[in-house]
């Protein structure tokens, strides 16, 4: 996110808008996101919006290092 938008709540607004579209317009039962273990901001952000981890997948980054891809999901009733 651009530095001038940090702390504005724009990130929460945008994700909540997309959740509303997914659940109400497209009748999704669940919505998933994935976040690498090195993305601490994302890992702290998504649970605040109701996302819960449901799987972890091992990946290899561009340096050949092992990283974890954490899959998170929010169910329709949780929003």
Gaussian input, Z-matrix of N, CA and C with variables (Angstrom, degrees):
# hf/3-21g

backbone

0 1
 N
 C     1     B1
 C     2     B2     1     A1
 N     3     B3     2     A2     1     D1
 C     4     B4     3     A3     2     D2
 C     5     B5     4     A4     3     D3
 N     6     B6     5     A5     4     D4
 C     7     B7     6     A6     5     D5
 C     8     B8     7     A7     6     D6
 N     9     B9     8     A8     7     D7
 C    10    B10     9     A9     8     D8
 C    11    B11    10    A10     9     D9
 N    12    B12    11    A11    10    D10
 C    13    B13    12    A12    11    D11
 C    14    B14    13    A13    12    D12
 N    15    B15    14    A14    13    D13
 C    16    B16    15    A15    14    D14
 C    17    B17    16    A16    15    D15
 N    18    B18    17    A17    16    D16
 C    19    B19    18    A18    17    D17
 C    20    B20    19    A19    18    D18
 N    21    B21    20    A20    19    D19
 C    22    B22    21    A21    20    D20
 C    23    B23    22    A22    21    D21
 N    24    B24    23    A23    22    D22
 C    25    B25    24    A24    23    D23
 C    26    B26    25    A25    24    D24
 N    27    B27    26    A26    25    D25
 C    28    B28    27    A27    26    D26
 C    29    B29    28    A28    27    D27
 N    30    B30    29    A29    28    D28
 C    31    B31    30    A30    29    D29
 C    32    B32    31    A31    30    D30
 N    33    B33    32    A32    31    D31
 C    34    B34    33    A33    32    D32
 C    35    B35    34    A34    33    D33
 N    36    B36    35    A35    34    D34
 C    37    B37    36    A36    35    D35
 C    38    B38    37    A37    36    D36
 N    39    B39    38    A38    37    D37
 C    40    B40    39    A39    38    D38
 C    41    B41    40    A40    39    D39
 N    42    B42    41    A41    40    D40
 C    43    B43    42    A42    41    D41
 C    44    B44    43    A43    42    D42
 N    45    B45    44    A44    43    D43
 C    46    B46    45    A45    44    D44
 C    47    B47    46    A46    45    D45
 N    48    B48    47    A47    46    D46
 C    49    B49    48    A48    47    D47
 C    50    B50    49    A49    48    D48
 N    51    B51    50    A50    49    D49
 C    52    B52    51    A51    50    D50
 C    53    B53    52    A52    51    D51
 N    54    B54    53    A53    52    D52
 C    55    B55    54    A54    53    D53
 C    56    B56    55    A55    54    D54
 N    57    B57    56    A56    55    D55
 C    58    B58    57    A57    56    D56
 C    59    B59    58    A58    57    D57
 N    60    B60    59    A59    58    D58
 C    61    B61    60    A60    59    D59
 C    62    B62    61    A61    60    D60
 N    63    B63    62    A62    61    D61
 C    64    B64    63    A63    62    D62
 C    65    B65    64    A64    63    D63
 N    66    B66    65    A65    64    D64
 C    67    B67    66    A66    65    D65
 C    68    B68    67    A67    66    D66
 N    69    B69    68    A68    67    D67
 C    70    B70    69    A69    68    D68
 C    71    B71    70    A70    69    D69
 N    72    B72    71    A71    70    D70
 C    73    B73    72    A72    71    D71
 C    74    B74    73    A73    72    D72
 N    75    B75    74    A74    73    D73
 C    76    B76    75    A75    74    D74
 C    77    B77    76    A76    75    D75
 N    78    B78    77    A77    76    D76
 C    79    B79    78    A78    77    D77
 C    80    B80    79    A79    78    D78
 N    81    B81    80    A80    79    D79
 C    82    B82    81    A81    80    D80
 C    83    B83    82    A82    81    D81
 N    84    B84    83    A83    82    D82
 C    85    B85    84    A84    83    D83
 C    86    B86    85    A85    84    D84
 N    87    B87    86    A86    85    D85
 C    88    B88    87    A87    86    D86
 C    89    B89    88    A88    87    D87
 N    90    B90    89    A89    88    D88
 C    91    B91    90    A90    89    D89
 C    92    B92    91    A91    90    D90
 N    93    B93    92    A92    91    D91
 C    94    B94    93    A93    92    D92
 C    95    B95    94    A94    93    D93
 N    96    B96    95    A95    94    D94
 C    97    B97    96    A96    95    D95
 C    98    B98    97    A97    96    D96
 N    99    B99    98    A98    97    D97
 C   100   B100    99    A99    98    D98
 C   101   B101   100   A100    99    D99
 N   102   B102   101   A101   100   D100
 C   103   B103   102   A102   101   D101
 C   104   B104   103   A103   102   D102
 N   105   B105   104   A104   103   D103
 C   106   B106   105   A105   104   D104
 C   107   B107   106   A106   105   D105
 N   108   B108   107   A107   106   D106
 C   109   B109   108   A108   107   D107
 C   110   B110   109   A109   108   D108
 N   111   B111   110   A110   109   D109
 C   112   B112   111   A111   110   D110
 C   113   B113   112   A112   111   D111
 N   114   B114   113   A113   112   D112
 C   115   B115   114   A114   113   D113
 C   116   B116   115   A115   114   D114
 N   117   B117   116   A116   115   D115
 C   118   B118   117   A117   116   D116
 C   119   B119   118   A118   117   D117
 N   120   B120   119   A119   118   D118
 C   121   B121   120   A120   119   D119
 C   122   B122   121   A121   120   D120
 N   123   B123   122   A122   121   D121
 C   124   B124   123   A123   122   D122
 C   125   B125   124   A124   123   D123
 N   126   B126   125   A125   124   D124
 C   127   B127   126   A126   125   D125
 C   128   B128   127   A127   126   D126
 N   129   B129   128   A128   127   D127
 C   130   B130   129   A129   128   D128
 C   131   B131   130   A130   129   D129
 N   132   B132   131   A131   130   D130
 C   133   B133   132   A132   131   D131
 C   134   B134   133   A133   132   D132
 N   135   B135   134   A134   133   D133
 C   136   B136   135   A135   134   D134
 C   137   B137   136   A136   135   D135
 N   138   B138   137   A137   136   D136
 C   139   B139   138   A138   137   D137
 C   140   B140   139   A139   138   D138
 N   141   B141   140   A140   139   D139
 C   142   B142   141   A141   140   D140
 C   143   B143   142   A142   141   D141
 N   144   B144   143   A143   142   D142
 C   145   B145   144   A144   143   D143
 C   146   B146   145   A145   144   D144
 N   147   B147   146   A146   145   D145
 C   148   B148   147   A147   146   D146
 C   149   B149   148   A148   147   D147
 N   150   B150   149   A149   148   D148
 C   151   B151   150   A150   149   D149
 C   152   B152   151   A151   150   D150
 N   153   B153   152   A152   151   D151
 C   154   B154   153   A153   152   D152
 C   155   B155   154   A154   153   D153
 N   156   B156   155   A155   154   D154
 C   157   B157   156   A156   155   D155
 C   158   B158   157   A157   156   D156
 N   159   B159   158   A158   157   D157
 C   160   B160   159   A159   158   D158
 C   161   B161   160   A160   159   D159
 N   162   B162   161   A161   160   D160
 C   163   B163   162   A162   161   D161
 C   164   B164   163   A163   162   D162
 N   165   B165   164   A164   163   D163
 C   166   B166   165   A165   164   D164
 C   167   B167   166   A166   165   D165
 N   168   B168   167   A167   166   D166
 C   169   B169   168   A168   167   D167
 C   170   B170   169   A169   168   D168
 N   171   B171   170   A170   169   D169
 C   172   B172   171   A171   170   D170
 C   173   B173   172   A172   171   D171
 N   174   B174   173   A173   172   D172
 C   175   B175   174   A174   173   D173
 C   176   B176   175   A175   174   D174
 N   177   B177   176   A176   175   D175
 C   178   B178   177   A177   176   D176
 C   179   B179   178   A178   177   D177
 N   180   B180   179   A179   178   D178
 C   181   B181   180   A180   179   D179
 C   182   B182   181   A181   180   D180
 N   183   B183   182   A182   181   D181
 C   184   B184   183   A183   182   D182
 C   185   B185   184   A184   183   D183
 N   186   B186   185   A185   184   D184
 C   187   B187   186   A186   185   D185
 C   188   B188   187   A187   186   D186
 N   189   B189   188   A188   187   D187
 C   190   B190   189   A189   188   D188
 C   191   B191   190   A190   189   D189
 N   192   B192   191   A191   190   D190
 C   193   B193   192   A192   191   D191
 C   194   B194   193   A193   192   D192
 N   195   B195   194   A194   193   D193
 C   196   B196   195   A195   194   D194
 C   197   B197   196   A196   195   D195
 N   198   B198   197   A197   196   D196
 C   199   B199   198   A198   197   D197
 C   200   B200   199   A199   198   D198
 N   201   B201   200   A200   199   D199
 C   202   B202   201   A201   200   D200
 C   203   B203   202   A202   201   D201
 N   204   B204   203   A203   202   D202
 C   205   B205   204   A204   203   D203
 C   206   B206   205   A205   204   D204
 N   207   B207   206   A206   205   D205
 C   208   B208   207   A207   206   D206
 C   209   B209   208   A208   207   D207
 N   210   B210   209   A209   208   D208
 C   211   B211   210   A210   209   D209
 C   212   B212   211   A211   210   D210
 N   213   B213   212   A212   211   D211
 C   214   B214   213   A213   212   D212
 C   215   B215   214   A214   213   D213
 N   216   B216   215   A215   214   D214
 C   217   B217   216   A216   215   D215
 C   218   B218   217   A217   216   D216
 N   219   B219   218   A218   217   D217
 C   220   B220   219   A219   218   D218
 C   221   B221   220   A220   219   D219
 N   222   B222   221   A221   220   D220
 C   223   B223   222   A222   221   D221
 C   224   B224   223   A223   222   D222
 N   225   B225   224   A224   223   D223
 C   226   B226   225   A225   224   D224
 C   227   B227   226   A226   225   D225
 N   228   B228   227   A227   226   D226
 C   229   B229   228   A228   227   D227
 C   230   B230   229   A229   228   D228
 N   231   B231   230   A230   229   D229
 C   232   B232   231   A231   230   D230
 C   233   B233   232   A232   231   D231
 N   234   B234   233   A233   232   D232
 C   235   B235   234   A234   233   D233
 C   236   B236   235   A235   234   D234

   B1=1.4448
   B2=1.5199
   B3=1.3082
   B4=1.4620
   B5=1.5232
   B6=1.3408
   B7=1.4603
   B8=1.5228
   B9=1.3254
   B10=1.4611
   B11=1.5207
   B12=1.3350
   B13=1.4586
   B14=1.5239
   B15=1.3332
   B16=1.4644
   B17=1.5200
   B18=1.3210
   B19=1.4609
   B20=1.5175
   B21=1.3383
   B22=1.4637
   B23=1.5219
   B24=1.3230
   B25=1.4618
   B26=1.5188
   B27=1.3256
   B28=1.4548
   B29=1.5253
   B30=1.3232
   B31=1.4620
   B32=1.5230
   B33=1.3184
   B34=1.4692
   B35=1.5206
   B36=1.3257
   B37=1.4626
   B38=1.5227
   B39=1.3404
   B40=1.4508
   B41=1.5281
   B42=1.3362
   B43=1.4660
   B44=1.5266
   B45=1.3198
   B46=1.4690
   B47=1.5173
   B48=1.3238
   B49=1.4677
   B50=1.5271
   B51=1.3214
   B52=1.4605
   B53=1.5313
   B54=1.3279
   B55=1.4648
   B56=1.5245
   B57=1.3196
   B58=1.4629
   B59=1.5250
   B60=1.3263
   B61=1.4682
   B62=1.5278
   B63=1.3203
   B64=1.4612
   B65=1.5155
   B66=1.3200
   B67=1.4611
   B68=1.5252
   B69=1.3144
   B70=1.4602
   B71=1.5267
   B72=1.3103
   B73=1.4657
   B74=1.5247
   B75=1.3306
   B76=1.4580
   B77=1.5288
   B78=1.3150
   B79=1.4727
   B80=1.5220
   B81=1.3242
   B82=1.4706
   B83=1.5281
   B84=1.3000
   B85=1.4649
   B86=1.5183
   B87=1.3400
   B88=1.4632
   B89=1.5224
   B90=1.3226
   B91=1.4610
   B92=1.5197
   B93=1.3334
   B94=1.4589
   B95=1.5217
   B96=1.3116
   B97=1.4601
   B98=1.5234
   B99=1.3242
   B100=1.4549
   B101=1.5166
   B102=1.3110
   B103=1.4624
   B104=1.5306
   B105=1.3295
   B106=1.4612
   B107=1.5194
   B108=1.3266
   B109=1.4612
   B110=1.5233
   B111=1.3039
   B112=1.4660
   B113=1.5239
   B114=1.3121
   B115=1.4583
   B116=1.5264
   B117=1.3273
   B118=1.4555
   B119=1.5276
   B120=1.3317
   B121=1.4710
   B122=1.5239
   B123=1.3244
   B124=1.4617
   B125=1.5153
   B126=1.3224
   B127=1.4648
   B128=1.5273
   B129=1.3159
   B130=1.4660
   B131=1.5294
   B132=1.3273
   B133=1.4614
   B134=1.5278
   B135=1.3279
   B136=1.4614
   B137=1.5313
   B138=1.3296
   B139=1.4673
   B140=1.5388
   B141=1.3227
   B142=1.4680
   B143=1.5237
   B144=1.3335
   B145=1.4640
   B146=1.5262
   B147=1.3240
   B148=1.4599
   B149=1.5145
   B150=1.3228
   B151=1.4607
   B152=1.5223
   B153=1.3343
   B154=1.4614
   B155=1.5190
   B156=1.3458
   B157=1.4702
   B158=1.5238
   B159=1.3452
   B160=1.4613
   B161=1.5259
   B162=1.3369
   B163=1.4605
   B164=1.5201
   B165=1.3096
   B166=1.4639
   B167=1.5166
   B168=1.3153
   B169=1.4561
   B170=1.5259
   B171=1.3103
   B172=1.4640
   B173=1.5223
   B174=1.3276
   B175=1.4662
   B176=1.5171
   B177=1.3047
   B178=1.4600
   B179=1.5195
   B180=1.3427
   B181=1.4653
   B182=1.5316
   B183=1.3000
   B184=1.4647
   B185=1.5303
   B186=1.3391
   B187=1.4674
   B188=1.5225
   B189=1.3207
   B190=1.4560
   B191=1.5154
   B192=1.3274
   B193=1.4706
   B194=1.5221
   B195=1.3261
   B196=1.4637
   B197=1.5272
   B198=1.3206
   B199=1.4613
   B200=1.5253
   B201=1.3177
   B202=1.4607
   B203=1.5230
   B204=1.3286
   B205=1.4507
   B206=1.5202
   B207=1.3094
   B208=1.4563
   B209=1.5186
   B210=1.3177
   B211=1.4639
   B212=1.5291
   B213=1.3202
   B214=1.4619
   B215=1.5235
   B216=1.3274
   B217=1.4675
   B218=1.5187
   B219=1.3260
   B220=1.4597
   B221=1.5316
   B222=1.3085
   B223=1.4553
   B224=1.5229
   B225=1.3023
   B226=1.4597
   B227=1.5246
   B228=1.2943
   B229=1.4704
   B230=1.5180
   B231=1.3524
   B232=1.4646
   B233=1.5232
   B234=1.3178
   B235=1.4718
   B236=1.5119
   A1=108.12
   A2=116.15
   A3=121.21
   A4=109.75
   A5=115.76
   A6=119.84
   A7=112.38
   A8=118.99
   A9=119.75
   A10=112.84
   A11=118.31
   A12=121.64
   A13=112.49
   A14=117.63
   A15=120.53
   A16=110.51
   A17=114.91
   A18=120.57
   A19=114.12
   A20=117.19
   A21=120.31
   A22=112.63
   A23=117.55
   A24=120.61
   A25=112.26
   A26=116.88
   A27=120.80
   A28=111.53
   A29=117.69
   A30=120.86
   A31=111.18
   A32=117.55
   A33=121.27
   A34=110.78
   A35=116.67
   A36=120.82
   A37=110.83
   A38=117.28
   A39=121.00
   A40=111.98
   A41=117.27
   A42=119.67
   A43=109.76
   A44=118.31
   A45=120.22
   A46=111.46
   A47=117.45
   A48=120.44
   A49=110.18
   A50=116.70
   A51=120.24
   A52=111.23
   A53=117.26
   A54=120.57
   A55=110.32
   A56=116.68
   A57=120.50
   A58=110.42
   A59=117.11
   A60=120.03
   A61=111.13
   A62=116.08
   A63=119.95
   A64=112.56
   A65=116.93
   A66=120.54
   A67=113.09
   A68=117.74
   A69=119.91
   A70=113.45
   A71=117.40
   A72=120.38
   A73=112.15
   A74=116.00
   A75=119.82
   A76=113.28
   A77=116.69
   A78=123.05
   A79=113.90
   A80=116.71
   A81=120.95
   A82=109.43
   A83=116.52
   A84=121.51
   A85=111.03
   A86=116.17
   A87=122.07
   A88=108.05
   A89=115.49
   A90=121.95
   A91=107.59
   A92=115.94
   A93=121.55
   A94=111.07
   A95=114.62
   A96=122.76
   A97=106.39
   A98=116.22
   A99=121.47
   A100=108.49
   A101=115.69
   A102=120.91
   A103=108.37
   A104=116.50
   A105=119.24
   A106=110.96
   A107=115.96
   A108=121.45
   A109=112.71
   A110=118.11
   A111=120.74
   A112=112.81
   A113=117.53
   A114=122.22
   A115=109.03
   A116=115.74
   A117=120.85
   A118=111.92
   A119=117.20
   A120=119.79
   A121=110.47
   A122=117.23
   A123=120.67
   A124=112.28
   A125=116.21
   A126=120.07
   A127=112.24
   A128=117.19
   A129=120.56
   A130=111.45
   A131=117.42
   A132=122.85
   A133=112.61
   A134=117.62
   A135=120.65
   A136=114.25
   A137=120.51
   A138=118.90
   A139=113.43
   A140=117.43
   A141=119.92
   A142=111.58
   A143=116.05
   A144=121.01
   A145=112.24
   A146=116.30
   A147=120.36
   A148=115.29
   A149=118.83
   A150=121.31
   A151=110.02
   A152=116.16
   A153=122.11
   A154=109.27
   A155=117.53
   A156=119.60
   A157=111.08
   A158=115.67
   A159=118.96
   A160=112.43
   A161=117.66
   A162=119.19
   A163=109.42
   A164=116.30
   A165=122.85
   A166=107.02
   A167=115.39
   A168=121.67
   A169=109.30
   A170=116.25
   A171=119.18
   A172=109.76
   A173=115.37
   A174=122.03
   A175=108.16
   A176=116.71
   A177=123.24
   A178=106.98
   A179=116.83
   A180=119.71
   A181=110.87
   A182=116.85
   A183=122.78
   A184=113.20
   A185=117.27
   A186=121.18
   A187=112.61
   A188=116.03
   A189=120.36
   A190=113.63
   A191=117.29
   A192=121.53
   A193=110.48
   A194=114.92
   A195=119.30
   A196=109.57
   A197=115.45
   A198=121.93
   A199=107.64
   A200=115.43
   A201=120.78
   A202=109.27
   A203=115.79
   A204=121.67
   A205=106.40
   A206=116.12
   A207=122.10
   A208=108.82
   A209=115.65
   A210=121.76
   A211=108.39
   A212=115.45
   A213=121.99
   A214=108.48
   A215=115.89
   A216=120.68
   A217=109.06
   A218=114.69
   A219=120.93
   A220=106.29
   A221=116.43
   A222=122.03
   A223=110.64
   A224=116.67
   A225=122.44
   A226=112.14
   A227=118.84
   A228=121.44
   A229=114.21
   A230=117.18
   A231=120.05
   A232=112.46
   A233=118.22
   A234=120.55
   A235=110.47
   D1=143.95
   D2=179.32
   D3=-61.63
   D4=143.89
   D5=-175.60
   D6=-60.35
   D7=-31.70
   D8=179.95
   D9=-75.05
   D10=-11.70
   D11=178.16
   D12=-97.59
   D13=-10.55
   D14=-178.37
   D15=-61.70
   D16=134.69
   D17=178.69
   D18=81.96
   D19=1.32
   D20=-177.50
   D21=-86.42
   D22=-14.53
   D23=-176.62
   D24=85.64
   D25=2.76
   D26=-179.25
   D27=-61.55
   D28=-39.12
   D29=179.77
   D30=-61.16
   D31=-46.54
   D32=178.56
   D33=-63.98
   D34=-42.62
   D35=179.42
   D36=-58.98
   D37=-47.80
   D38=-177.56
   D39=-64.49
   D40=-45.18
   D41=-179.71
   D42=-66.32
   D43=-42.59
   D44=178.15
   D45=-62.85
   D46=-37.09
   D47=176.74
   D48=-62.97
   D49=-43.60
   D50=179.14
   D51=-66.24
   D52=-36.84
   D53=176.19
   D54=-63.19
   D55=-43.73
   D56=178.60
   D57=-60.46
   D58=-45.70
   D59=177.47
   D60=-59.94
   D61=-45.81
   D62=-178.67
   D63=-62.12
   D64=-45.87
   D65=-176.47
   D66=-78.70
   D67=-44.38
   D68=-175.05
   D69=-84.97
   D70=-49.58
   D71=-176.94
   D72=-77.50
   D73=-42.96
   D74=-174.14
   D75=-102.19
   D76=0.21
   D77=175.46
   D78=55.61
   D79=35.26
   D80=177.23
   D81=-66.07
   D82=144.14
   D83=176.23
   D84=-87.87
   D85=-27.74
   D86=179.25
   D87=-153.18
   D88=152.77
   D89=176.85
   D90=-128.71
   D91=134.43
   D92=-176.06
   D93=-117.94
   D94=149.59
   D95=170.48
   D96=-133.46
   D97=161.10
   D98=176.63
   D99=-129.18
   D100=143.52
   D101=-173.70
   D102=-144.91
   D103=130.76
   D104=177.65
   D105=-72.64
   D106=150.72
   D107=-177.52
   D108=-59.85
   D109=-23.07
   D110=179.55
   D111=-81.15
   D112=-9.02
   D113=179.50
   D114=-92.23
   D115=74.11
   D116=-175.74
   D117=-61.79
   D118=-37.14
   D119=179.34
   D120=-60.80
   D121=-43.82
   D122=178.70
   D123=-66.24
   D124=-41.36
   D125=-179.43
   D126=-65.72
   D127=-26.97
   D128=176.45
   D129=-87.76
   D130=-27.08
   D131=-176.54
   D132=-76.29
   D133=-52.22
   D134=-172.39
   D135=-60.25
   D136=-41.26
   D137=177.26
   D138=-60.69
   D139=-28.03
   D140=176.76
   D141=-64.40
   D142=-22.54
   D143=179.86
   D144=-98.88
   D145=9.40
   D146=176.32
   D147=99.39
   D148=-3.17
   D149=179.11
   D150=-72.66
   D151=140.05
   D152=177.87
   D153=-127.26
   D154=140.06
   D155=178.81
   D156=-65.68
   D157=142.42
   D158=177.27
   D159=-133.52
   D160=-10.34
   D161=178.78
   D162=-162.24
   D163=153.53
   D164=175.45
   D165=-130.80
   D166=132.88
   D167=-176.64
   D168=-124.58
   D169=133.31
   D170=177.69
   D171=-79.89
   D172=135.05
   D173=177.22
   D174=-133.22
   D175=172.16
   D176=175.88
   D177=-121.67
   D178=128.81
   D179=-178.54
   D180=-83.80
   D181=-177.68
   D182=-175.72
   D183=-65.31
   D184=-16.45
   D185=176.04
   D186=-93.63
   D187=-1.82
   D188=-176.92
   D189=86.76
   D190=6.63
   D191=178.89
   D192=-83.51
   D193=145.33
   D194=175.64
   D195=-74.47
   D196=135.47
   D197=176.22
   D198=-135.16
   D199=164.04
   D200=178.48
   D201=-109.47
   D202=132.08
   D203=172.64
   D204=-102.33
   D205=114.73
   D206=-175.46
   D207=-99.04
   D208=122.92
   D209=-179.87
   D210=-96.30
   D211=131.57
   D212=-179.52
   D213=-124.76
   D214=151.59
   D215=-177.07
   D216=-143.02
   D217=148.33
   D218=171.71
   D219=-125.19
   D220=134.42
   D221=179.61
   D222=-88.43
   D223=157.47
   D224=-178.78
   D225=-52.41
   D226=-45.59
   D227=-175.78
   D228=-70.96
   D229=-14.76
   D230=-175.30
   D231=-84.37
   D232=-13.56
   D233=-176.40
   D234=-90.58

